Amino acid sequence: MSRLYSTEITRNTGLTQEASILSCNYSNAVNTFKGNSVLISDRIENQEFKHFLQLKDKWKSETLYYSSSSQIFNNSAYREIIALGSKTIPWIIRELKKTNDHWFYALKKISGENPINPDHYGIITKMKEDWIEWAQKNNY
Amino acid sequence: MVLIIPEFPNTTIDPFVITSPQTSSYNCIAWAFGDNTKWYWPDPDEMYFWPENIPRTIEVNSFIELYKLKGYEVCISTSLEIGNEKIAIFLGNDGLPTHAARQLENGLWTSKLGCEYDIQHSIYSMNNSVYGNASVFMSRSL
C-alpha cells in the first residue's frame, strides 16, 4: 500500500477491500501531485541544498589545518557529500567559483571524470579553472 | 594576531602568531622550502603536486627525498645556525608525515596551517598536537 500522509485520518480498525483501494488511490494521487509540483520539488531541493551547505561547513571546519589528502578527502562530511551524488555538482561548482576549496576529489568521484591537466596538479587555481571549464562544457 | 587552537594544546602557553592572509593555494610541505604556489602531497589520486622522481608514497622517506631535492640534508640539532636554514618534519602517532615547518632567522619557525594562514611559532607550541611531533630535522646552506 502507498505511504499515508499525516493529512489522512488513520483508524485502528481493519479496512474493507473498497476502503483499502480508496486509500491506495488517494496516496498515489498525492505522490503524483508531489512529483509534478514545482513548489514541492523546489522545496525538497532547497532542503537538500541546505543539507549540502551544512556538510560543507562541517568538512571545512574539521579539515582546516590538514595538508594530508587522506584527512581532507576521507572526512566524513566530505564523504557524505560525495554520497549525495550528481545533484551536488552544480552546488560544488558554484562553491568552487567563489573559493579555492579543494573540491577536486569529490568532483572526480561524483562525475567519474577528471578534466585536470596533469601540468596543473597542485596548482589550485588552475585545477579550479579546469573543473569550471568542464562544468561549462557539460552544462552545469 | 595570536592564535590559540584546541587542536594544538601547547598554544595555550605559547600561542601562534598569524603572519599572512588565509589561502588554500599552498600547504605546509611547500611553504617549508618557501614555495607558495603549489600544494605538495604524494596522494595516490594525483590531485596534488609531487615530483616525478620521488616515490609518490605517504611515508617519511619520500618527504626526506623531497627536501633533499631542495638541498636539505638530515641533521640532529634544532639550534639556530647562522648561514643554515632548517626545516622540521612532523610525524603523527602512526609515524606518517603530517606537517613541515621552516626555521626563521630569529630562531622561531614558520608554518602554513592547512588551508588557513602562515604562522610564526616555536617547535614546542606545535608539538603534541594533531600534527604529532617534530621528528625529523634537515638543514641546508643559505
Interface residues (C-beta under 8 A of the other chain):
Chain A: K60 T63 L64 Y65 Y66 S67 S68 S69 S70 F73 T99 N100 D101 H102 F104 Y105 K108 I116 P118 Y121 G122 I123 I124 T125 M127
Chain B: I5 E7 T23 S24 S25 Y26 N27 C28 I29 T37 K38 W39 Y40 W41 D43 D45 E46 M47 Y48 F49 W50 I58 T98 H99 K112 L113 G114 C115 E116 V130 Y131
